[in-house]
Amino acid sequence: MQNKLLSILGFVQKSGNLYTGENTCELYIKKRAIRLLIISNDASENTIIKFINLCNSKGVPYIVYGNRETLSKAIGKCNRTVFGVKDKNFANKILEIYNSLNLDLSR
């Protein structure tokens, strides 16, 4: 299932429905153009807290998942820690897979 989430992230990038990078994602969260934010586990603590607070204040769902190397490789870029999904359908599918991953891990 983890590979499925990474594959969908690659499709999101190819379809032009992904913002990457801290500054870009912050701007588009404030514009309410992001439907889901993905923050890598190895982002700095300040970055994670900043984006969680920003998402909570703007009503944007977020997940803290994976590491920067794996996530960046999935989209064909390097060293990105924050990913903003623009499309609602992609966002819902990623959340669905993420939630099923968490259910599998809790068993």
C-alpha beads as a LAMMPS data file, in Angstrom:
LAMMPS data file: protein, C-alpha beads

107 atoms
106 bonds

1 atom types
1 bond types

-500.0 500.0 xlo xhi
-500.0 500.0 ylo yhi
-500.0 500.0 zlo zhi

Masses

1 110.0

Atoms # bond

1 1 1 0.000 0.000 0.000
2 1 1 2.898 2.372 0.670
3 1 1 4.003 1.968 -2.943
4 1 1 0.455 2.762 -4.058
5 1 1 0.509 6.048 -2.168
6 1 1 3.856 6.967 -3.724
7 1 1 2.583 5.998 -7.193
8 1 1 -0.454 8.231 -6.817
9 1 1 1.804 11.052 -5.674
10 1 1 3.746 10.590 -8.924
11 1 1 0.499 10.784 -10.904
12 1 1 -0.459 13.954 -9.045
13 1 1 2.869 15.504 -10.091
14 1 1 2.507 14.424 -13.723
15 1 1 -1.027 15.804 -13.912
16 1 1 0.139 19.211 -12.683
17 1 1 -1.843 19.023 -9.452
18 1 1 1.057 19.230 -6.994
19 1 1 2.771 22.158 -5.319
20 1 1 6.115 21.447 -3.662
21 1 1 8.344 23.390 -1.320
22 1 1 7.669 25.289 1.848
23 1 1 7.213 28.787 0.412
24 1 1 4.980 27.656 -2.448
25 1 1 2.783 25.495 -0.237
26 1 1 2.461 28.225 2.376
27 1 1 1.314 30.696 -0.285
28 1 1 -1.262 28.330 -1.785
29 1 1 -2.606 27.203 1.597
30 1 1 -3.317 30.853 2.344
31 1 1 -5.040 31.133 -1.061
32 1 1 -7.052 27.991 -0.174
33 1 1 -5.849 26.214 -3.324
34 1 1 -4.506 23.112 -1.553
35 1 1 -6.842 20.212 -0.708
36 1 1 -4.259 18.092 1.164
37 1 1 -0.810 18.815 2.552
38 1 1 1.790 16.086 2.948
39 1 1 4.678 16.831 5.309
40 1 1 7.641 14.460 5.453
41 1 1 8.554 12.913 8.810
42 1 1 12.106 14.231 8.577
43 1 1 11.158 17.882 8.067
44 1 1 12.393 20.094 10.883
45 1 1 10.230 20.271 13.973
46 1 1 9.611 23.983 13.351
47 1 1 8.455 23.267 9.782
48 1 1 6.078 20.529 10.918
49 1 1 4.583 22.723 13.657
50 1 1 4.316 25.732 11.322
51 1 1 2.427 23.801 8.647
52 1 1 0.193 21.928 11.083
53 1 1 -0.847 25.250 12.627
54 1 1 -1.362 26.815 9.197
55 1 1 -3.445 23.850 7.989
56 1 1 -5.560 23.882 11.148
57 1 1 -6.236 27.603 10.824
58 1 1 -7.224 27.312 7.140
59 1 1 -9.108 24.005 7.416
60 1 1 -6.725 22.057 5.167
61 1 1 -6.281 18.341 5.919
62 1 1 -2.676 17.222 6.323
63 1 1 -0.657 14.072 6.880
64 1 1 2.864 13.619 8.203
65 1 1 4.223 10.721 6.191
66 1 1 7.393 9.224 4.730
67 1 1 10.785 10.815 4.414
68 1 1 11.978 13.536 2.086
69 1 1 14.091 11.206 -0.049
70 1 1 11.278 8.718 -0.768
71 1 1 8.614 11.358 -1.368
72 1 1 10.877 13.489 -3.555
73 1 1 11.923 10.471 -5.598
74 1 1 8.252 9.594 -6.175
75 1 1 7.689 12.944 -7.919
76 1 1 11.049 13.122 -9.703
77 1 1 12.442 16.040 -7.722
78 1 1 14.947 16.241 -4.906
79 1 1 14.984 17.407 -1.314
80 1 1 11.343 18.455 -0.861
81 1 1 9.645 18.177 2.532
82 1 1 6.224 19.730 1.902
83 1 1 3.770 18.712 -0.835
84 1 1 0.411 20.323 -1.577
85 1 1 -2.211 18.416 -3.566
86 1 1 -4.533 20.707 -5.578
87 1 1 -7.081 18.171 -6.841
88 1 1 -9.837 17.058 -4.459
89 1 1 -10.111 13.545 -5.961
90 1 1 -6.379 12.888 -5.657
91 1 1 -6.431 14.268 -2.113
92 1 1 -9.301 11.961 -1.130
93 1 1 -7.582 8.915 -2.642
94 1 1 -4.298 9.668 -0.855
95 1 1 -6.145 10.106 2.455
96 1 1 -7.993 6.832 1.872
97 1 1 -4.729 4.951 1.269
98 1 1 -3.023 6.697 4.195
99 1 1 -5.861 5.759 6.545
100 1 1 -5.767 2.124 5.402
101 1 1 -1.994 2.100 5.975
102 1 1 -2.521 3.286 9.543
103 1 1 -5.172 0.601 10.098
104 1 1 -2.777 -2.076 8.815
105 1 1 -0.004 -0.849 11.105
106 1 1 -2.228 -0.823 14.181
107 1 1 -3.159 -4.496 13.848

Bonds

1 1 1 2
2 1 2 3
3 1 3 4
4 1 4 5
5 1 5 6
6 1 6 7
7 1 7 8
8 1 8 9
9 1 9 10
10 1 10 11
11 1 11 12
12 1 12 13
13 1 13 14
14 1 14 15
15 1 15 16
16 1 16 17
17 1 17 18
18 1 18 19
19 1 19 20
20 1 20 21
21 1 21 22
22 1 22 23
23 1 23 24
24 1 24 25
25 1 25 26
26 1 26 27
27 1 27 28
28 1 28 29
29 1 29 30
30 1 30 31
31 1 31 32
32 1 32 33
33 1 33 34
34 1 34 35
35 1 35 36
36 1 36 37
37 1 37 38
38 1 38 39
39 1 39 40
40 1 40 41
41 1 41 42
42 1 42 43
43 1 43 44
44 1 44 45
45 1 45 46
46 1 46 47
47 1 47 48
48 1 48 49
49 1 49 50
50 1 50 51
51 1 51 52
52 1 52 53
53 1 53 54
54 1 54 55
55 1 55 56
56 1 56 57
57 1 57 58
58 1 58 59
59 1 59 60
60 1 60 61
61 1 61 62
62 1 62 63
63 1 63 64
64 1 64 65
65 1 65 66
66 1 66 67
67 1 67 68
68 1 68 69
69 1 69 70
70 1 70 71
71 1 71 72
72 1 72 73
73 1 73 74
74 1 74 75
75 1 75 76
76 1 76 77
77 1 77 78
78 1 78 79
79 1 79 80
80 1 80 81
81 1 81 82
82 1 82 83
83 1 83 84
84 1 84 85
85 1 85 86
86 1 86 87
87 1 87 88
88 1 88 89
89 1 89 90
90 1 90 91
91 1 91 92
92 1 92 93
93 1 93 94
94 1 94 95
95 1 95 96
96 1 96 97
97 1 97 98
98 1 98 99
99 1 99 100
100 1 100 101
101 1 101 102
102 1 102 103
103 1 103 104
104 1 104 105
105 1 105 106
106 1 106 107
